[in-house]
Amino acid sequence: MPRASFEIRPPHRSLTYPMAGGSAILWRSGGAVLSQNHYAIEFRHVWHSYDEEPVLEDISFTVRYGEMKVVLGGSGSGKSTMLRLVLGLIKPDRGEILIDGEDITGMSEERLFAVRRKMGIVFQLGALFDSLSIRDNVGFRLIEEGWPEEKIDEEVRRQLAFTEFEEDIDAMPSELSGGMRRVVAIARAMVGDPRILLFDEPTAGLDPPSARNLCELAAKYRDIREGASIFVTHRMDDVRFLSSVLYLRDKDGRIIARHREESDDFALVNTRFIILRDHRIIFNGTVEQMQQSPDPYIQEFIGQAEVETEELIVEVG
């Protein structure tokens, strides 16, 4: 089948998800835009520096529920700082940051604690407790909060089932590969159904199949759970996959994937890309717009990322 071109055409069919505060069109044959009444994450002209050295300058972007922002940029470009700002772990020098419509910029730590409960984070290395089983790692927060054991088991199994990892519930982290540890980290981050997930280079250092598995879970969270997410990465394989697949439930409740290569009228609009350079956003748009950008730095960045991905595949192979 020839590869689709995905040009924008007058809409004639759409898939609409009911969501809190309204509905969002996630894809439409012929093109569409997301629509919702408020944003999950909003940066308004945010500036931040460390020891008077600028890290982020005049950063503005939004993320809706059911939408993913993939953040790309070189080392030291401010990607991880952006996630710390979302969590309220650091405060901006200037500007406003809104989470679920609330301005967290001047919030007390007590109020921020309640806001953070709406969020989960997946770290680059998984960050599991080696002395705890998979069950206790995933349910760690619930154990600390004193949940009844049966409720902890129920919630842990529900999240592990979503990640297709339920049968390894009694295993120890030392028995798992790096990719499997990060799957467990995703299950742990999803406990309690947070409305926002932050992914801090979750595929770094993984072989291509393991990285693909992580991207599948991130996309399922976006589409099936209708969550908002920021996905930091430097891998073009991640970019290609996350911009080309939509997960749905069929009439029997099973999760199925629809890939844009399968149809010439499929336009995924719930995943957009940010590129950071020199502390600023130099691109914010779709993967097609990124690939067609006349900016020489963007094309050089894409090309270098492609080379790094190919080198990783050769090394793993």
Residue pairs with C-beta under 8 A, 6 or more apart in sequence:
1 261
1 262
3 261
4 260
4 261
4 263
4 264
4 265
4 266
5 264
6 260
6 264
6 266
6 267
6 288
8 30
8 31
8 267
9 30
9 31
9 265
10 30
11 28
11 29
11 30
11 31
11 32
12 29
12 30
13 28
13 29
13 30
13 265
14 25
14 27
14 28
14 29
14 32
15 25
15 26
15 27
15 28
15 246
15 248
16 23
16 24
16 25
16 26
17 23
17 24
17 26
17 66
17 226
19 36
19 65
19 66
19 226
20 65
21 36
21 37
21 38
21 65
22 35
22 36
22 37
23 35
23 36
24 34
24 35
24 36
24 64
24 65
24 66
24 67
24 226
24 270
25 32
25 33
25 34
25 35
25 269
26 34
26 66
26 223
26 246
26 268
26 269
26 270
27 246
27 266
27 267
27 268
27 269
27 270
28 267
28 269
29 263
29 265
29 266
29 267
30 265
30 267
31 267
31 269
32 267
32 269
33 269
34 64
34 66
34 67
34 269
34 270
36 64
36 65
36 66
38 100
38 101
39 62
39 63
39 64
39 98
39 101
40 63
40 64
40 65
40 67
40 99
40 100
40 195
40 196
40 228
41 62
41 63
41 69
41 86
41 97
41 98
41 99
41 196
41 228
41 230
42 61
42 62
42 63
42 96
42 97
42 98
43 59
43 60
43 61
43 62
43 82
43 85
43 95
43 96
43 97
44 60
44 95
44 96
44 97
44 98
45 58
45 59
45 60
45 94
45 95
45 96
46 56
46 58
46 59
46 60
46 85
46 92
46 94
46 95
46 96
46 97
47 54
47 56
47 57
47 58
47 59
47 92
47 93
47 94
47 95
48 54
48 55
48 56
48 78
48 81
48 85
48 90
48 92
48 93
49 55
49 93
54 279
55 78
55 81
55 279
56 78
56 81
56 82
56 85
56 92
56 276
56 279
56 280
57 279
57 280
58 95
58 280
59 78
59 82
59 95
59 280
59 281
60 281
61 69
61 274
61 281
61 284
63 69
63 196
63 228
63 229
63 230
64 228
65 195
65 226
65 227
65 228
66 222
66 223
66 226
66 227
66 228
66 270
67 222
67 228
67 229
67 270
67 271
67 272
68 218
68 219
68 222
68 228
68 229
68 230
68 231
68 242
68 270
68 271
68 272
69 229
69 230
69 231
69 271
69 272
69 273
69 274
70 231
70 232
70 233
70 238
70 239
70 242
70 243
70 271
70 272
70 273
70 274
71 79
71 82
71 230
71 231
71 232
71 233
71 273
71 274
71 276
72 79
72 233
72 234
72 239
72 273
72 274
72 275
72 276
72 301
72 305
73 79
73 234
73 274
73 275
73 276
73 277
74 276
74 277
74 301
77 276
77 277
77 279
78 276
78 279
79 200
79 201
79 232
79 276
80 200
80 232
81 90
82 230
82 232
83 121
83 198
83 200
83 230
83 232
84 90
85 91
85 92
85 97
86 97
86 99
86 119
86 196
86 198
86 230
87 116
87 119
87 121
87 198
88 97
88 99
88 104
88 107
88 112
88 115
88 116
91 105
91 106
92 105
95 105
96 103
96 105
97 103
97 104
97 105
98 104
99 115
99 118
99 119
99 196
100 115
100 118
100 195
100 196
102 115
104 111
104 112
104 115
107 115
117 192
117 194
118 194
118 195
118 196
119 194
119 195
119 196
119 197
119 198
120 188
120 189
120 190
120 191
120 192
120 194
120 196
120 197
120 198
121 189
121 197
121 198
121 199
121 200
122 182
122 185
122 186
122 189
122 197
122 198
122 199
122 200
122 202
123 185
123 200
123 202
124 200
124 201
124 202
124 204
124 205
125 178
125 181
125 182
126 173
126 178
126 181
126 182
126 184
126 185
127 185
128 137
128 173
128 181
128 184
128 185
128 188
129 136
129 137
129 140
129 173
130 172
130 173
130 174
132 140
132 172
132 173
133 169
133 170
133 171
133 172
134 160
134 165
134 168
134 169
134 170
134 171
134 172
134 173
134 176
134 184
135 153
135 156
135 169
135 170
136 143
137 173
137 184
137 188
138 156
138 159
138 160
138 184
138 187
138 188
138 191
139 147
139 152
139 153
139 155
139 156
139 191
140 188
141 188
141 191
141 192
142 151
142 152
142 155
142 156
142 191
142 192
143 152
147 155
155 191
155 192
156 169
156 187
156 191
157 166
157 169
159 187
159 188
159 190
159 191
160 166
160 168
160 169
160 184
160 187
162 187
162 190
162 217
162 220
162 224
163 183
163 184
163 186
163 187
163 190
163 217
165 180
165 183
165 184
165 187
168 176
168 180
173 181
173 184
176 184
177 210
178 205
178 206
178 210
179 206
179 207
179 209
179 210
179 211
179 213
179 214
180 210
182 202
182 206
182 210
182 214
183 213
183 214
183 217
185 202
186 202
186 214
186 217
186 218
186 221
189 197
190 197
190 221
190 225
193 225
194 227
195 227
195 228
196 227
196 228
196 229
197 218
197 221
197 227
197 228
197 229
197 230
198 229
198 230
199 218
199 229
199 230
199 231
199 232
199 233
200 232
201 232
201 233
201 234
202 214
202 218
202 231
202 233
203 210
203 211
203 214
203 215
203 233
203 235
203 238
204 233
204 234
204 235
206 214
207 312
207 316
208 237
208 312
208 313
208 316
211 235
211 237
211 238
212 237
212 241
215 238
215 241
215 242
216 241
216 245
216 257
218 229
218 231
218 242
219 241
219 242
219 245
219 246
219 247
220 247
220 255
221 227
221 229
222 229
222 247
222 270
222 271
223 246
223 247
223 248
223 270
224 247
224 249
224 255
231 238
231 242
233 239
234 305
234 308
235 305
235 308
235 309
235 312
236 302
236 305
236 306
236 309
237 309
239 273
239 287
239 305
240 287
242 271
243 268
243 271
243 273
243 286
243 287
244 259
244 260
244 261
244 268
244 287
245 257
245 258
245 259
245 260
245 268
246 257
246 258
246 266
246 268
246 270
247 255
247 256
247 257
247 258
248 255
248 256
248 257
248 258
249 255
249 256
250 256
258 266
259 266
260 266
260 267
260 268
269 286
271 286
271 287
272 284
272 285
272 286
273 283
273 284
273 285
273 286
273 287
273 290
274 281
274 283
274 284
275 281
275 282
275 283
275 284
275 290
275 298
275 301
276 282
277 297
277 301
282 295
282 297
282 298
283 289
283 290
283 293
283 295
283 298
290 298
290 302
291 302
293 299
